[in-house]
Amino acid sequence: MGYAYAVLVLTRKVGEQVLIGEDIVVTVLDVKGDSIKIGFDAPRGIKIQRAEMIAAVTEANREAAAAVDAGAEARLRALFPSSSGAGKAPAPSA
């Protein structure tokens, strides 16, 4: 896995924190074996997502896109026929 930025590696103990910018605080809550529980205190507008979830959704989207059957485009075209007269005002009636 390559990184576009430098990677900072820190050692923290339970209760210790890391600040990201001025308004994001990451706190080590618990350590058990090879599992670490961390807490994030950030403004509501900040997205915090697990990388494996983003990867799973991306893969599911790729699979769904690849599974589109040949008739899907024809069915869509039937629902939305091209309107060569779109935008033209209807002819006035006599």
N, CA, C and O atoms as a CHARMM CRD file, in Angstrom:
* protein
*
  376
    1    1 MET  N      0.85100  -1.16900   0.00000 PROA 1      0.00000
    2    1 MET  CA     0.00000   0.00000   0.00000 PROA 1      0.00000
    3    1 MET  C      0.89900   1.23400   0.00000 PROA 1      0.00000
    4    1 MET  O      1.74100   1.38200   0.88600 PROA 1      0.00000
    5    2 GLY  N      0.73400   2.11200  -0.96900 PROA 2      0.00000
    6    2 GLY  CA     1.52900   3.32400  -1.04300 PROA 2      0.00000
    7    2 GLY  C      0.78800   4.49300  -0.41900 PROA 2      0.00000
    8    2 GLY  O     -0.44300   4.52100  -0.38800 PROA 2      0.00000
    9    3 TYR  N      1.53200   5.43300   0.06600 PROA 3      0.00000
   10    3 TYR  CA     0.93600   6.61000   0.68300 PROA 3      0.00000
   11    3 TYR  C      1.33400   7.84500  -0.11000 PROA 3      0.00000
   12    3 TYR  O      2.48100   7.97000  -0.53900 PROA 3      0.00000
   13    4 ALA  N      0.39600   8.74700  -0.30200 PROA 4      0.00000
   14    4 ALA  CA     0.67200   9.98600  -1.01500 PROA 4      0.00000
   15    4 ALA  C      1.33300  11.00100  -0.08200 PROA 4      0.00000
   16    4 ALA  O      1.90000  11.99600  -0.53500 PROA 4      0.00000
   17    5 TYR  N      1.25500  10.74300   1.21600 PROA 5      0.00000
   18    5 TYR  CA     1.80900  11.65400   2.20700 PROA 5      0.00000
   19    5 TYR  C      2.73400  10.87100   3.12500 PROA 5      0.00000
   20    5 TYR  O      2.74100   9.64000   3.11900 PROA 5      0.00000
   21    6 ALA  N      3.51000  11.59900   3.91100 PROA 6      0.00000
   22    6 ALA  CA     4.35600  10.94700   4.90200 PROA 6      0.00000
   23    6 ALA  C      3.45800  10.32300   5.97100 PROA 6      0.00000
   24    6 ALA  O      2.38200  10.84600   6.26300 PROA 6      0.00000
   25    7 VAL  N      3.89200   9.22200   6.54500 PROA 7      0.00000
   26    7 VAL  CA     3.12300   8.53300   7.57600 PROA 7      0.00000
   27    7 VAL  C      3.78700   8.77700   8.92600 PROA 7      0.00000
   28    7 VAL  O      4.97700   8.51900   9.10200 PROA 7      0.00000
   29    8 LEU  N      3.01100   9.27200   9.86300 PROA 8      0.00000
   30    8 LEU  CA     3.49500   9.49400  11.21700 PROA 8      0.00000
   31    8 LEU  C      3.10100   8.29000  12.06100 PROA 8      0.00000
   32    8 LEU  O      1.92300   7.94200  12.13200 PROA 8      0.00000
   33    9 VAL  N      4.06600   7.66000  12.69300 PROA 9      0.00000
   34    9 VAL  CA     3.80200   6.50000  13.55000 PROA 9      0.00000
   35    9 VAL  C      4.08500   6.91900  14.98600 PROA 9      0.00000
   36    9 VAL  O      5.17200   7.40100  15.30700 PROA 9      0.00000
   37   10 LEU  N      3.08300   6.72600  15.84700 PROA 10     0.00000
   38   10 LEU  CA     3.20200   7.11600  17.24900 PROA 10     0.00000
   39   10 LEU  C      2.93600   5.93200  18.16300 PROA 10     0.00000
   40   10 LEU  O      2.23200   4.99200  17.79200 PROA 10     0.00000
   41   11 THR  N      3.49900   5.98600  19.34900 PROA 11     0.00000
   42   11 THR  CA     3.16700   5.02900  20.40100 PROA 11     0.00000
   43   11 THR  C      2.36700   5.79900  21.43800 PROA 11     0.00000
   44   11 THR  O      2.81100   6.83700  21.92900 PROA 11     0.00000
   45   12 ARG  N      1.19600   5.29400  21.76900 PROA 12     0.00000
   46   12 ARG  CA     0.32300   5.93700  22.73400 PROA 12     0.00000
   47   12 ARG  C     -0.12800   4.91200  23.75500 PROA 12     0.00000
   48   12 ARG  O     -0.18700   3.72000  23.45600 PROA 12     0.00000
   49   13 LYS  N     -0.44300   5.36400  24.94800 PROA 13     0.00000
   50   13 LYS  CA    -0.97800   4.51400  26.00300 PROA 13     0.00000
   51   13 LYS  C     -2.45600   4.83800  26.18100 PROA 13     0.00000
   52   13 LYS  O     -2.93800   5.86700  25.70800 PROA 13     0.00000
   53   14 VAL  N     -3.16700   3.94800  26.86700 PROA 14     0.00000
   54   14 VAL  CA    -4.58100   4.17500  27.12800 PROA 14     0.00000
   55   14 VAL  C     -4.75600   5.53600  27.80100 PROA 14     0.00000
   56   14 VAL  O     -4.05000   5.86600  28.75400 PROA 14     0.00000
   57   15 GLY  N     -5.70100   6.31500  27.29300 PROA 15     0.00000
   58   15 GLY  CA    -5.98000   7.64200  27.83000 PROA 15     0.00000
   59   15 GLY  C     -5.22300   8.75800  27.12700 PROA 15     0.00000
   60   15 GLY  O     -5.59000   9.92700  27.25000 PROA 15     0.00000
   61   16 GLU  N     -4.18200   8.41700  26.40200 PROA 16     0.00000
   62   16 GLU  CA    -3.42200   9.45300  25.70200 PROA 16     0.00000
   63   16 GLU  C     -4.12200   9.83100  24.40500 PROA 16     0.00000
   64   16 GLU  O     -4.87800   9.04500  23.83300 PROA 16     0.00000
   65   17 GLN  N     -3.85300  11.05000  23.95500 PROA 17     0.00000
   66   17 GLN  CA    -4.55700  11.58400  22.80200 PROA 17     0.00000
   67   17 GLN  C     -3.60000  12.06900  21.72100 PROA 17     0.00000
   68   17 GLN  O     -2.42100  12.32600  21.96200 PROA 17     0.00000
   69   18 VAL  N     -4.15900  12.18200  20.51800 PROA 18     0.00000
   70   18 VAL  CA    -3.45700  12.76500  19.38100 PROA 18     0.00000
   71   18 VAL  C     -4.38900  13.82200  18.81200 PROA 18     0.00000
   72   18 VAL  O     -5.58000  13.57100  18.63100 PROA 18     0.00000
   73   19 LEU  N     -3.85200  14.99800  18.53000 PROA 19     0.00000
   74   19 LEU  CA    -4.64200  16.06900  17.94500 PROA 19     0.00000
   75   19 LEU  C     -4.37400  16.13800  16.44400 PROA 19     0.00000
   76   19 LEU  O     -3.22500  16.08500  16.00500 PROA 19     0.00000
   77   20 ILE  N     -5.44800  16.25600  15.66500 PROA 20     0.00000
   78   20 ILE  CA    -5.33500  16.42500  14.21700 PROA 20     0.00000
   79   20 ILE  C     -5.93700  17.78600  13.90900 PROA 20     0.00000
   80   20 ILE  O     -7.13400  18.00500  14.09400 PROA 20     0.00000
   81   21 GLY  N     -5.10600  18.68800  13.44400 PROA 21     0.00000
   82   21 GLY  CA    -5.57600  20.04900  13.23500 PROA 21     0.00000
   83   21 GLY  C     -5.93800  20.65600  14.57600 PROA 21     0.00000
   84   21 GLY  O     -5.34300  20.33600  15.60500 PROA 21     0.00000
   85   22 GLU  N     -6.92700  21.54000  14.54500 PROA 22     0.00000
   86   22 GLU  CA    -7.32400  22.21100  15.78000 PROA 22     0.00000
   87   22 GLU  C     -8.58800  21.63900  16.39700 PROA 22     0.00000
   88   22 GLU  O     -8.92500  21.96400  17.53600 PROA 22     0.00000
   89   23 ASP  N     -9.30900  20.76700  15.63500 PROA 23     0.00000
   90   23 ASP  CA   -10.61800  20.36200  16.14800 PROA 23     0.00000
   91   23 ASP  C    -10.89900  18.86400  16.09700 PROA 23     0.00000
   92   23 ASP  O    -12.05000  18.45200  16.24100 PROA 23     0.00000
   93   24 ILE  N     -9.87000  18.04300  15.89600 PROA 24     0.00000
   94   24 ILE  CA   -10.06500  16.59100  15.90800 PROA 24     0.00000
   95   24 ILE  C     -9.13400  15.99200  16.96100 PROA 24     0.00000
   96   24 ILE  O     -7.92400  16.21300  16.94200 PROA 24     0.00000
   97   25 VAL  N     -9.72700  15.23100  17.87700 PROA 25     0.00000
   98   25 VAL  CA    -8.96000  14.57600  18.94200 PROA 25     0.00000
   99   25 VAL  C     -9.18200  13.07400  18.84000 PROA 25     0.00000
  100   25 VAL  O    -10.31900  12.60500  18.81800 PROA 25     0.00000
  101   26 VAL  N     -8.08300  12.32400  18.77700 PROA 26     0.00000
  102   26 VAL  CA    -8.13900  10.86100  18.75800 PROA 26     0.00000
  103   26 VAL  C     -7.61200  10.38000  20.10300 PROA 26     0.00000
  104   26 VAL  O     -6.50600  10.73400  20.51100 PROA 26     0.00000
  105   27 THR  N     -8.42300   9.56100  20.79200 PROA 27     0.00000
  106   27 THR  CA    -8.05000   9.08000  22.12500 PROA 27     0.00000
  107   27 THR  C     -7.94800   7.56500  22.12600 PROA 27     0.00000
  108   27 THR  O     -8.83800   6.88400  21.61800 PROA 27     0.00000
  109   28 VAL  N     -6.87200   7.03000  22.69100 PROA 28     0.00000
  110   28 VAL  CA    -6.73900   5.58000  22.86600 PROA 28     0.00000
  111   28 VAL  C     -7.58500   5.21400  24.07800 PROA 28     0.00000
  112   28 VAL  O     -7.32000   5.67200  25.19000 PROA 28     0.00000
  113   29 LEU  N     -8.60900   4.38200  23.85700 PROA 29     0.00000
  114   29 LEU  CA    -9.53400   4.02400  24.92900 PROA 29     0.00000
  115   29 LEU  C     -9.18100   2.71400  25.60900 PROA 29     0.00000
  116   29 LEU  O     -9.34200   2.58000  26.82200 PROA 29     0.00000
  117   30 ASP  N     -8.69700   1.73600  24.83000 PROA 30     0.00000
  118   30 ASP  CA    -8.42500   0.41700  25.39200 PROA 30     0.00000
  119   30 ASP  C     -7.49700  -0.34800  24.46100 PROA 30     0.00000
  120   30 ASP  O     -7.53000  -0.15500  23.24600 PROA 30     0.00000
  121   31 VAL  N     -6.67600  -1.21000  25.02900 PROA 31     0.00000
  122   31 VAL  CA    -5.79600  -2.08200  24.25900 PROA 31     0.00000
  123   31 VAL  C     -5.92700  -3.48700  24.82200 PROA 31     0.00000
  124   31 VAL  O     -5.68100  -3.72000  26.00500 PROA 31     0.00000
  125   32 LYS  N     -6.32600  -4.43900  23.94400 PROA 32     0.00000
  126   32 LYS  CA    -6.42600  -5.84600  24.34700 PROA 32     0.00000
  127   32 LYS  C     -5.79300  -6.68900  23.26100 PROA 32     0.00000
  128   32 LYS  O     -6.32900  -6.79700  22.15800 PROA 32     0.00000
  129   33 GLY  N     -4.65400  -7.28600  23.56700 PROA 33     0.00000
  130   33 GLY  CA    -3.96500  -8.11700  22.57900 PROA 33     0.00000
  131   33 GLY  C     -3.59000  -7.29600  21.36100 PROA 33     0.00000
  132   33 GLY  O     -2.89500  -6.28700  21.47100 PROA 33     0.00000
  133   34 ASP  N     -4.05700  -7.73700  20.18800 PROA 34     0.00000
  134   34 ASP  CA    -3.73200  -6.99900  18.96900 PROA 34     0.00000
  135   34 ASP  C     -4.86500  -6.07500  18.53700 PROA 34     0.00000
  136   34 ASP  O     -4.91600  -5.65000  17.38200 PROA 34     0.00000
  137   35 SER  N     -5.76900  -5.76400  19.45400 PROA 35     0.00000
  138   35 SER  CA    -6.90100  -4.89800  19.15800 PROA 35     0.00000
  139   35 SER  C     -6.80600  -3.60600  19.97000 PROA 35     0.00000
  140   35 SER  O     -6.51300  -3.63100  21.16500 PROA 35     0.00000
  141   36 ILE  N     -7.05400  -2.49800  19.31200 PROA 36     0.00000
  142   36 ILE  CA    -7.01400  -1.19300  19.97300 PROA 36     0.00000
  143   36 ILE  C     -8.35600  -0.51500  19.78100 PROA 36     0.00000
  144   36 ILE  O     -8.87300  -0.46700  18.66500 PROA 36     0.00000
  145   37 LYS  N     -8.92000   0.00500  20.84500 PROA 37     0.00000
  146   37 LYS  CA   -10.16900   0.76200  20.75900 PROA 37     0.00000
  147   37 LYS  C     -9.80100   2.23700  20.83200 PROA 37     0.00000
  148   37 LYS  O     -9.16400   2.69100  21.78300 PROA 37     0.00000
  149   38 ILE  N    -10.22300   2.98200  19.79200 PROA 38     0.00000
  150   38 ILE  CA    -9.92000   4.40400  19.76400 PROA 38     0.00000
  151   38 ILE  C    -11.20800   5.20400  19.63400 PROA 38     0.00000
  152   38 ILE  O    -12.20100   4.72300  19.08800 PROA 38     0.00000
  153   39 GLY  N    -11.17800   6.41000  20.13400 PROA 39     0.00000
  154   39 GLY  CA   -12.32400   7.30300  20.04600 PROA 39     0.00000
  155   39 GLY  C    -11.94100   8.55300  19.27900 PROA 39     0.00000
  156   39 GLY  O    -10.81500   9.03900  19.37500 PROA 39     0.00000
  157   40 PHE  N    -12.90100   9.07000  18.51000 PROA 40     0.00000
  158   40 PHE  CA   -12.67900  10.27700  17.71900 PROA 40     0.00000
  159   40 PHE  C    -13.62900  11.35500  18.18600 PROA 40     0.00000
  160   40 PHE  O    -14.83700  11.13200  18.27000 PROA 40     0.00000
  161   41 ASP  N    -13.09600  12.51100  18.48700 PROA 41     0.00000
  162   41 ASP  CA   -13.91100  13.67000  18.82200 PROA 41     0.00000
  163   41 ASP  C    -13.66700  14.67400  17.70400 PROA 41     0.00000
  164   41 ASP  O    -12.59700  15.27400  17.60600 PROA 41     0.00000
  165   42 ALA  N    -14.70500  14.84600  16.84900 PROA 42     0.00000
  166   42 ALA  CA   -14.55600  15.70800  15.67900 PROA 42     0.00000
  167   42 ALA  C    -15.86900  16.42300  15.39800 PROA 42     0.00000
  168   42 ALA  O    -16.92800  15.96500  15.82700 PROA 42     0.00000
  169   43 PRO  N    -15.81100  17.53500  14.68500 PROA 43     0.00000
  170   43 PRO  CA   -17.04400  18.22000  14.30300 PROA 43     0.00000
  171   43 PRO  C    -17.93900  17.30700  13.47100 PROA 43     0.00000
  172   43 PRO  O    -17.43800  16.43100  12.76600 PROA 43     0.00000
  173   44 ARG  N    -19.24800  17.49900  13.54400 PROA 44     0.00000
  174   44 ARG  CA   -20.20500  16.65300  12.83100 PROA 44     0.00000
  175   44 ARG  C    -19.95700  16.60700  11.32600 PROA 44     0.00000
  176   44 ARG  O    -20.25000  15.59700  10.68600 PROA 44     0.00000
  177   45 GLY  N    -19.43700  17.65600  10.76600 PROA 45     0.00000
  178   45 GLY  CA   -19.22300  17.70600   9.32300 PROA 45     0.00000
  179   45 GLY  C    -18.03900  16.87000   8.83800 PROA 45     0.00000
  180   45 GLY  O    -17.86300  16.70600   7.63100 PROA 45     0.00000
  181   46 ILE  N    -17.24000  16.34900   9.73500 PROA 46     0.00000
  182   46 ILE  CA   -16.07000  15.55500   9.36400 PROA 46     0.00000
  183   46 ILE  C    -16.48800  14.10100   9.20700 PROA 46     0.00000
  184   46 ILE  O    -17.06500  13.51000  10.12100 PROA 46     0.00000
  185   47 LYS  N    -16.19000  13.51900   8.03100 PROA 47     0.00000
  186   47 LYS  CA   -16.49500  12.10500   7.80500 PROA 47     0.00000
  187   47 LYS  C    -15.38100  11.25700   8.39900 PROA 47     0.00000
  188   47 LYS  O    -14.20100  11.49800   8.14500 PROA 47     0.00000
  189   48 ILE  N    -15.75900  10.27200   9.18500 PROA 48     0.00000
  190   48 ILE  CA   -14.80700   9.31000   9.73300 PROA 48     0.00000
  191   48 ILE  C    -15.29900   7.94100   9.29600 PROA 48     0.00000
  192   48 ILE  O    -16.35700   7.48700   9.72900 PROA 48     0.00000
  193   49 GLN  N    -14.53100   7.28700   8.44000 PROA 49     0.00000
  194   49 GLN  CA   -14.96100   6.01100   7.87900 PROA 49     0.00000
  195   49 GLN  C    -13.84200   4.98600   7.98300 PROA 49     0.00000
  196   49 GLN  O    -12.65900   5.32500   7.96200 PROA 49     0.00000
  197   50 ARG  N    -14.24200   3.72800   8.09500 PROA 50     0.00000
  198   50 ARG  CA   -13.26400   2.64000   8.13700 PROA 50     0.00000
  199   50 ARG  C    -12.83600   2.31100   6.71600 PROA 50     0.00000
  200   50 ARG  O    -13.68100   2.14800   5.83600 PROA 50     0.00000
  201   51 ALA  N    -11.55000   2.21100   6.48800 PROA 51     0.00000
  202   51 ALA  CA   -11.01200   1.96500   5.14200 PROA 51     0.00000
  203   51 ALA  C    -11.55300   0.67900   4.54600 PROA 51     0.00000
  204   51 ALA  O    -11.82200   0.63000   3.34600 PROA 51     0.00000
  205   52 GLU  N    -11.72200  -0.37600   5.35700 PROA 52     0.00000
  206   52 GLU  CA   -12.20300  -1.65100   4.80700 PROA 52     0.00000
  207   52 GLU  C    -13.65400  -1.55000   4.34600 PROA 52     0.00000
  208   52 GLU  O    -14.06700  -2.27800   3.44300 PROA 52     0.00000
  209   53 MET  N    -14.43100  -0.65500   4.95500 PROA 53     0.00000
  210   53 MET  CA   -15.81300  -0.47200   4.51300 PROA 53     0.00000
  211   53 MET  C    -15.85600   0.24900   3.16600 PROA 53     0.00000
  212   53 MET  O    -16.64900  -0.10900   2.29500 PROA 53     0.00000
  213   54 ILE  N    -15.02100   1.24400   2.99700 PROA 54     0.00000
  214   54 ILE  CA   -14.95400   1.96000   1.71700 PROA 54     0.00000
  215   54 ILE  C    -14.50700   1.00000   0.62400 PROA 54     0.00000
  216   54 ILE  O    -15.05300   1.01900  -0.47900 PROA 54     0.00000
  217   55 ALA  N    -13.51300   0.15700   0.92100 PROA 55     0.00000
  218   55 ALA  CA   -13.03600  -0.82100  -0.06000 PROA 55     0.00000
  219   55 ALA  C    -14.13700  -1.81500  -0.42100 PROA 55     0.00000
  220   55 ALA  O    -14.27700  -2.17200  -1.59100 PROA 55     0.00000
  221   56 ALA  N    -14.92000  -2.27000   0.55800 PROA 56     0.00000
  222   56 ALA  CA   -15.99400  -3.23000   0.30400 PROA 56     0.00000
  223   56 ALA  C    -17.09000  -2.60600  -0.55700 PROA 56     0.00000
  224   56 ALA  O    -17.59800  -3.25800  -1.46900 PROA 56     0.00000
  225   57 VAL  N    -17.46000  -1.36800  -0.28500 PROA 57     0.00000
  226   57 VAL  CA   -18.49300  -0.69500  -1.07500 PROA 57     0.00000
  227   57 VAL  C    -17.99100  -0.45000  -2.49900 PROA 57     0.00000
  228   57 VAL  O    -18.73800  -0.62900  -3.46000 PROA 57     0.00000
  229   58 THR  N    -16.74600  -0.04800  -2.63100 PROA 58     0.00000
  230   58 THR  CA   -16.17000   0.17500  -3.96000 PROA 58     0.00000
  231   58 THR  C    -16.18600  -1.11500  -4.76600 PROA 58     0.00000
  232   58 THR  O    -16.55400  -1.10500  -5.94100 PROA 58     0.00000
  233   59 GLU  N    -15.79600  -2.21600  -4.15400 PROA 59     0.00000
  234   59 GLU  CA   -15.78500  -3.51400  -4.85200 PROA 59     0.00000
  235   59 GLU  C    -17.19800  -3.94500  -5.22000 PROA 59     0.00000
  236   59 GLU  O    -17.42100  -4.44600  -6.32200 PROA 59     0.00000
  237   60 ALA  N    -18.15300  -3.75900  -4.31800 PROA 60     0.00000
  238   60 ALA  CA   -19.54200  -4.11800  -4.61100 PROA 60     0.00000
  239   60 ALA  C    -20.07500  -3.28700  -5.77600 PROA 60     0.00000
  240   60 ALA  O    -20.81100  -3.80200  -6.61800 PROA 60     0.00000
  241   61 ASN  N    -19.71100  -2.00900  -5.83100 PROA 61     0.00000
  242   61 ASN  CA   -20.13100  -1.16500  -6.94300 PROA 61     0.00000
  243   61 ASN  C    -19.52200  -1.62500  -8.25700 PROA 61     0.00000
  244   61 ASN  O    -20.19200  -1.61300  -9.28900 PROA 61     0.00000
  245   62 ARG  N    -18.25000  -2.03500  -8.22800 PROA 62     0.00000
  246   62 ARG  CA   -17.59700  -2.54700  -9.44100 PROA 62     0.00000
  247   62 ARG  C    -18.29800  -3.81300  -9.92800 PROA 62     0.00000
  248   62 ARG  O    -18.55500  -3.97200 -11.12100 PROA 62     0.00000
  249   63 GLU  N    -18.60200  -4.70600  -8.99500 PROA 63     0.00000
  250   63 GLU  CA   -19.26700  -5.95900  -9.37400 PROA 63     0.00000
  251   63 GLU  C    -20.66100  -5.68400  -9.93900 PROA 63     0.00000
  252   63 GLU  O    -21.07100  -6.30600 -10.91900 PROA 63     0.00000
  253   64 ALA  N    -21.37900  -4.76000  -9.32500 PROA 64     0.00000
  254   64 ALA  CA   -22.72500  -4.43000  -9.80100 PROA 64     0.00000
  255   64 ALA  C    -22.66900  -3.81500 -11.19600 PROA 64     0.00000
  256   64 ALA  O    -23.50600  -4.11700 -12.04700 PROA 64     0.00000
  257   65 ALA  N    -21.69100  -2.96200 -11.42300 PROA 65     0.00000
  258   65 ALA  CA   -21.55700  -2.32700 -12.73600 PROA 65     0.00000
  259   65 ALA  C    -21.19900  -3.35400 -13.80300 PROA 65     0.00000
  260   65 ALA  O    -21.65500  -3.25500 -14.94300 PROA 65     0.00000
  261   66 ALA  N    -20.39100  -4.33000 -13.43700 PROA 66     0.00000
  262   66 ALA  CA   -19.97300  -5.35900 -14.39700 PROA 66     0.00000
  263   66 ALA  C    -21.10700  -6.33700 -14.67900 PROA 66     0.00000
  264   66 ALA  O    -21.10100  -7.00100 -15.71600 PROA 66     0.00000
  265   67 ALA  N    -22.07000  -6.43900 -13.78600 PROA 67     0.00000
  266   67 ALA  CA   -23.14400  -7.42000 -13.92400 PROA 67     0.00000
  267   67 ALA  C    -24.34400  -6.89200 -14.71300 PROA 67     0.00000
  268   67 ALA  O    -25.33900  -7.60000 -14.86900 PROA 67     0.00000
  269   68 VAL  N    -24.25800  -5.66400 -15.20600 PROA 68     0.00000
  270   68 VAL  CA   -25.37800  -5.09000 -15.95100 PROA 68     0.00000
  271   68 VAL  C    -25.61700  -5.93500 -17.20000 PROA 68     0.00000
  272   68 VAL  O    -24.69600  -6.19300 -17.97500 PROA 68     0.00000
  273   69 ASP  N    -26.86600  -6.36000 -17.38300 PROA 69     0.00000
  274   69 ASP  CA   -27.15900  -7.20900 -18.53800 PROA 69     0.00000
  275   69 ASP  C    -27.31200  -6.35900 -19.80000 PROA 69     0.00000
  276   69 ASP  O    -27.51900  -5.14800 -19.72400 PROA 69     0.00000
  277   70 ALA  N    -27.21100  -6.99800 -20.93500 PROA 70     0.00000
  278   70 ALA  CA   -27.22400  -6.30800 -22.21900 PROA 70     0.00000
  279   70 ALA  C    -28.53600  -5.57700 -22.47100 PROA 70     0.00000
  280   70 ALA  O    -28.54200  -4.56900 -23.17700 PROA 70     0.00000
  281   71 GLY  N    -29.63400  -6.04700 -21.92300 PROA 71     0.00000
  282   71 GLY  CA   -30.92400  -5.43300 -22.18700 PROA 71     0.00000
  283   71 GLY  C    -31.19900  -4.19600 -21.34000 PROA 71     0.00000
  284   71 GLY  O    -32.18000  -3.49200 -21.58200 PROA 71     0.00000
  285   72 ALA  N    -30.35000  -3.91700 -20.35100 PROA 72     0.00000
  286   72 ALA  CA   -30.59900  -2.79100 -19.45600 PROA 72     0.00000
  287   72 ALA  C    -30.60900  -1.46700 -20.21400 PROA 72     0.00000
  288   72 ALA  O    -31.47100  -0.61900 -19.98000 PROA 72     0.00000
  289   73 GLU  N    -29.65800  -1.29300 -21.11400 PROA 73     0.00000
  290   73 GLU  CA   -29.60000  -0.03900 -21.86100 PROA 73     0.00000
  291   73 GLU  C    -30.84600   0.12300 -22.73200 PROA 73     0.00000
  292   73 GLU  O    -31.40500   1.21600 -22.82000 PROA 73     0.00000
  293   74 ALA  N    -31.27600  -0.95600 -23.36900 PROA 74     0.00000
  294   74 ALA  CA   -32.47700  -0.88400 -24.21500 PROA 74     0.00000
  295   74 ALA  C    -33.70800  -0.53600 -23.38100 PROA 74     0.00000
  296   74 ALA  O    -34.55300   0.24600 -23.81700 PROA 74     0.00000
  297   75 ARG  N    -33.81000  -1.11300 -22.18400 PROA 75     0.00000
  298   75 ARG  CA   -34.95600  -0.80500 -21.32500 PROA 75     0.00000
  299   75 ARG  C    -34.93800   0.65100 -20.88600 PROA 75     0.00000
  300   75 ARG  O    -35.98700   1.29100 -20.81300 PROA 75     0.00000
  301   76 LEU  N    -33.74600   1.18100 -20.59200 PROA 76     0.00000
  302   76 LEU  CA   -33.63800   2.58500 -20.21600 PROA 76     0.00000
  303   76 LEU  C    -33.99900   3.49900 -21.38000 PROA 76     0.00000
  304   76 LEU  O    -34.69100   4.50100 -21.20400 PROA 76     0.00000
  305   77 ARG  N    -33.52700   3.14700 -22.56400 PROA 77     0.00000
  306   77 ARG  CA   -33.84800   3.95700 -23.74400 PROA 77     0.00000
  307   77 ARG  C    -35.35300   3.95300 -24.00300 PROA 77     0.00000
  308   77 ARG  O    -35.90600   4.96000 -24.44500 PROA 77     0.00000
  309   78 ALA  N    -36.01600   2.83600 -23.73400 PROA 78     0.00000
  310   78 ALA  CA   -37.46500   2.76300 -23.92800 PROA 78     0.00000
  311   78 ALA  C    -38.18900   3.65900 -22.91600 PROA 78     0.00000
  312   78 ALA  O    -39.22400   4.24600 -23.23100 PROA 78     0.00000
  313   79 LEU  N    -37.64200   3.75700 -21.71100 PROA 79     0.00000
  314   79 LEU  CA   -38.24800   4.61500 -20.69000 PROA 79     0.00000
  315   79 LEU  C    -38.02900   6.09600 -20.98800 PROA 79     0.00000
  316   79 LEU  O    -38.88600   6.93300 -20.70400 PROA 79     0.00000
  317   80 PHE  N    -36.85900   6.40600 -21.56900 PROA 80     0.00000
  318   80 PHE  CA   -36.49800   7.79400 -21.85500 PROA 80     0.00000
  319   80 PHE  C    -36.14300   7.93500 -23.33100 PROA 80     0.00000
  320   80 PHE  O    -34.97000   8.08300 -23.67300 PROA 80     0.00000
  321   81 PRO  N    -37.13700   7.89000 -24.20100 PROA 81     0.00000
  322   81 PRO  CA   -36.84200   7.98300 -25.62900 PROA 81     0.00000
  323   81 PRO  C    -36.22700   9.34200 -25.94900 PROA 81     0.00000
  324   81 PRO  O    -36.55800  10.35500 -25.33200 PROA 81     0.00000
  325   82 SER  N    -35.32600   9.33800 -26.92500 PROA 82     0.00000
  326   82 SER  CA   -34.70900  10.61000 -27.30600 PROA 82     0.00000
  327   82 SER  C    -35.79000  11.50100 -27.87500 PROA 82     0.00000
  328   82 SER  O    -36.62300  11.06300 -28.66900 PROA 82     0.00000
  329   83 SER  N    -35.77000  12.71800 -27.47500 PROA 83     0.00000
  330   83 SER  CA   -36.79900  13.64500 -27.92400 PROA 83     0.00000
  331   83 SER  C    -36.15800  14.68500 -28.82000 PROA 83     0.00000
  332   83 SER  O    -35.68100  15.71400 -28.34000 PROA 83     0.00000
  333   84 SER  N    -36.14200  14.42400 -30.11900 PROA 84     0.00000
  334   84 SER  CA   -35.50600  15.34800 -31.05000 PROA 84     0.00000
  335   84 SER  C    -36.23200  16.67400 -31.07700 PROA 84     0.00000
  336   84 SER  O    -35.66000  17.68200 -31.49100 PROA 84     0.00000
  337   85 GLY  N    -37.46200  16.69500 -30.64900 PROA 85     0.00000
  338   85 GLY  CA   -38.21600  17.94100 -30.62100 PROA 85     0.00000
  339   85 GLY  C    -38.21300  18.58100 -29.25400 PROA 85     0.00000
  340   85 GLY  O    -38.99700  19.49600 -29.00100 PROA 85     0.00000
  341   86 ALA  N    -37.36100  18.12600 -28.37600 PROA 86     0.00000
  342   86 ALA  CA   -37.34200  18.67300 -27.01000 PROA 86     0.00000
  343   86 ALA  C    -36.99500  20.15000 -27.03300 PROA 86     0.00000
  344   86 ALA  O    -36.12000  20.58500 -27.78200 PROA 86     0.00000
  345   87 GLY  N    -37.67100  20.89200 -26.22900 PROA 87     0.00000
  346   87 GLY  CA   -37.39100  22.30900 -26.11600 PROA 87     0.00000
  347   87 GLY  C    -38.16400  23.15200 -27.11300 PROA 87     0.00000
  348   87 GLY  O    -38.18600  24.37700 -26.98600 PROA 87     0.00000
  349   88 LYS  N    -38.79100  22.54500 -28.08900 PROA 88     0.00000
  350   88 LYS  CA   -39.56900  23.29900 -29.06700 PROA 88     0.00000
  351   88 LYS  C    -40.96800  23.53200 -28.50800 PROA 88     0.00000
  352   88 LYS  O    -41.54900  22.67500 -27.84200 PROA 88     0.00000
  353   89 ALA  N    -41.47100  24.68700 -28.79300 PROA 89     0.00000
  354   89 ALA  CA   -42.82400  24.99000 -28.35500 PROA 89     0.00000
  355   89 ALA  C    -43.81100  24.24400 -29.24900 PROA 89     0.00000
  356   89 ALA  O    -43.56900  24.10800 -30.44800 PROA 89     0.00000
  357   90 PRO  N    -44.91700  23.76000 -28.68900 PROA 90     0.00000
  358   90 PRO  CA   -45.90400  23.06000 -29.52100 PROA 90     0.00000
  359   90 PRO  C    -46.49900  24.01900 -30.55300 PROA 90     0.00000
  360   90 PRO  O    -46.63800  25.21900 -30.31400 PROA 90     0.00000
  361   91 ALA  N    -46.84000  23.45200 -31.69200 PROA 91     0.00000
  362   91 ALA  CA   -47.43600  24.27000 -32.74800 PROA 91     0.00000
  363   91 ALA  C    -48.79400  24.78800 -32.26800 PROA 91     0.00000
  364   91 ALA  O    -49.56000  24.03900 -31.66200 PROA 91     0.00000
  365   92 PRO  N    -49.09400  26.04300 -32.52800 PROA 92     0.00000
  366   92 PRO  CA   -50.39900  26.58400 -32.07500 PROA 92     0.00000
  367   92 PRO  C    -51.53900  25.89900 -32.80300 PROA 92     0.00000
  368   92 PRO  O    -51.43500  25.58400 -33.98800 PROA 92     0.00000
  369   93 SER  N    -52.61400  25.67400 -32.09100 PROA 93     0.00000
  370   93 SER  CA   -53.76600  25.04000 -32.70300 PROA 93     0.00000
  371   93 SER  C    -54.66000  26.10900 -33.31800 PROA 93     0.00000
  372   93 SER  O    -54.72100  27.25000 -32.85900 PROA 93     0.00000
  373   94 ALA  N    -55.35000  25.69000 -34.37600 PROA 94     0.00000
  374   94 ALA  CA   -56.17600  26.66400 -35.11300 PROA 94     0.00000
  375   94 ALA  C    -57.48300  26.88000 -34.50100 PROA 94     0.00000
  376   94 ALA  O    -58.28000  27.66900 -35.00900 PROA 94     0.00000
